[in-house]
Amino acid sequence: MRRADIQLELLTGPLQGVYVPSGHGAALFAFFAEMAESEREYIREKSLEGQASARERGRHGGRPKVLDDDMIAYARTLRARGVAVPDIAAKLVIPMGKNKGQLPSVASVYRVLADGETGEAVEAVEAAASLSR
């Protein structure tokens, strides 16, 4: 702040005047910096509490899902048969919401298929571990 020649000018009140970050103004700048940091931390805590409260009520942020469970299962079945992902996306139709009746993006189909592969891989590892016990 010193290099940028930043000054604080209080127009009214008992501390009226111009303050610079050196000299007598250093304590005032430090005080306001601490207050700003404290306010930022308070806002962060309240945001995290709100998110936790929403999760407890079964709500979560982000965009609504485009593909329902039936569509995901169908996409995985087609993929297991060797159908290309763009062709899978062309066979699916969004059942509800703002995009009802439209096709999902190829990226969305790739994403749900990748999620399924990760889940299937974890299940396979867990099954193998239980057999070896």
C-alpha positions as CSV (number, residue, x, y, z in Angstrom):
1,M,0.0,0.0,0.0
2,R,2.9,2.3,0.7
3,R,4.3,1.8,-2.9
4,A,0.8,2.6,-4.4
5,D,0.4,5.7,-2.2
6,I,-2.9,4.5,-0.8
7,Q,-4.4,6.7,1.8
8,L,-7.5,6.4,3.9
9,E,-9.6,9.5,4.4
10,L,-12.3,9.5,7.0
11,L,-14.8,12.3,6.2
12,T,-16.8,12.4,9.5
13,G,-16.5,11.2,13.0
14,P,-13.9,11.5,15.8
15,L,-11.1,10.1,13.6
16,Q,-11.7,12.5,10.7
17,G,-8.7,13.1,8.6
18,V,-6.3,11.5,6.1
19,Y,-4.3,8.5,7.1
20,V,-1.3,6.8,5.4
21,P,-0.2,3.2,6.1
22,S,3.0,4.5,7.8
23,G,3.2,6.5,10.9
24,H,0.0,7.1,12.9
25,G,-2.1,5.6,10.2
26,A,-0.4,2.2,10.5
27,A,-2.5,1.2,13.5
28,L,-5.7,2.3,11.8
29,F,-4.9,0.3,8.7
30,A,-4.0,-2.7,10.7
31,F,-7.3,-2.4,12.6
32,F,-9.4,-2.2,9.4
33,A,-7.4,-5.0,7.8
34,E,-8.2,-7.2,10.8
35,M,-11.9,-6.3,10.7
36,A,-12.0,-7.1,7.0
37,E,-10.4,-10.5,7.6
38,S,-12.7,-11.2,10.5
39,E,-15.8,-10.3,8.3
40,R,-14.5,-12.5,5.5
41,E,-14.1,-15.5,7.9
42,Y,-17.6,-14.9,9.3
43,I,-19.1,-14.9,5.8
44,R,-17.2,-18.1,5.0
45,E,-18.4,-19.9,8.1
46,K,-22.0,-18.9,7.5
47,S,-21.8,-20.1,3.9
48,L,-20.4,-23.4,5.0
49,E,-23.2,-23.7,7.6
50,G,-25.8,-23.0,5.0
51,Q,-24.4,-25.6,2.7
52,A,-24.3,-28.2,5.4
53,S,-27.9,-27.4,6.4
54,A,-29.1,-27.7,2.8
55,R,-27.3,-31.1,2.5
56,E,-29.1,-32.3,5.7
57,R,-32.4,-31.4,4.0
58,G,-31.4,-33.4,0.9
59,R,-30.7,-30.3,-1.2
60,H,-27.5,-29.7,-3.1
61,G,-26.2,-26.9,-5.3
62,G,-25.3,-27.1,-8.9
63,R,-27.2,-27.7,-12.0
64,P,-29.9,-30.3,-12.1
65,K,-29.0,-33.7,-13.5
66,V,-29.9,-34.1,-17.2
67,L,-29.8,-37.9,-17.2
68,D,-32.0,-40.0,-14.9
69,D,-31.0,-43.5,-13.6
70,D,-32.8,-45.3,-16.4
71,M,-31.1,-43.3,-19.1
72,I,-27.7,-43.9,-17.4
73,A,-28.4,-47.7,-17.3
74,Y,-29.4,-47.7,-20.9
75,A,-26.3,-45.7,-21.9
76,R,-24.0,-48.1,-20.0
77,T,-25.7,-51.1,-21.7
78,L,-25.2,-49.5,-25.1
79,R,-21.6,-48.7,-24.3
80,A,-21.0,-52.3,-23.2
81,R,-22.3,-53.4,-26.6
82,G,-19.6,-51.2,-28.2
83,V,-21.8,-48.3,-29.4
84,A,-19.9,-45.0,-29.8
85,V,-20.7,-42.3,-27.2
86,P,-21.9,-39.7,-29.8
87,D,-24.4,-42.4,-31.0
88,I,-25.5,-43.1,-27.5
89,A,-26.1,-39.4,-26.9
90,A,-28.2,-39.3,-30.0
91,K,-30.5,-42.0,-28.7
92,L,-31.2,-40.4,-25.3
93,V,-33.9,-37.7,-24.8
94,I,-34.0,-35.5,-21.7
95,P,-37.3,-36.4,-19.9
96,M,-37.9,-33.3,-17.8
97,G,-36.8,-29.8,-16.9
98,K,-35.9,-26.8,-19.0
99,N,-34.3,-29.0,-21.7
100,K,-37.1,-31.5,-21.9
101,G,-37.2,-33.3,-25.3
102,Q,-33.7,-32.3,-26.2
103,L,-30.6,-34.5,-26.5
104,P,-28.0,-34.5,-23.8
105,S,-24.5,-33.3,-24.7
106,V,-21.9,-35.9,-25.6
107,A,-19.8,-34.5,-22.7
108,S,-22.7,-35.3,-20.3
109,V,-22.8,-38.9,-21.6
110,Y,-19.0,-39.3,-21.3
111,R,-19.2,-38.0,-17.7
112,V,-21.9,-40.4,-16.5
113,L,-20.1,-43.3,-18.3
114,A,-16.8,-42.4,-16.6
115,D,-18.6,-42.2,-13.2
116,G,-20.0,-45.7,-13.8
117,E,-16.6,-47.1,-14.7
118,T,-15.1,-45.7,-11.6
119,G,-17.9,-47.1,-9.5
120,E,-17.6,-50.5,-11.2
121,A,-13.9,-50.6,-10.7
122,V,-14.2,-49.9,-7.0
123,E,-16.9,-52.6,-6.7
124,A,-14.6,-55.1,-8.5
125,V,-11.7,-54.3,-6.2
126,E,-13.9,-54.6,-3.1
127,A,-15.3,-58.0,-4.4
128,A,-11.8,-59.3,-5.1
129,A,-10.7,-58.2,-1.6
130,S,-13.7,-60.0,0.0
131,L,-12.9,-63.2,-1.9
132,S,-9.3,-63.2,-0.8
133,R,-10.2,-63.0,2.9
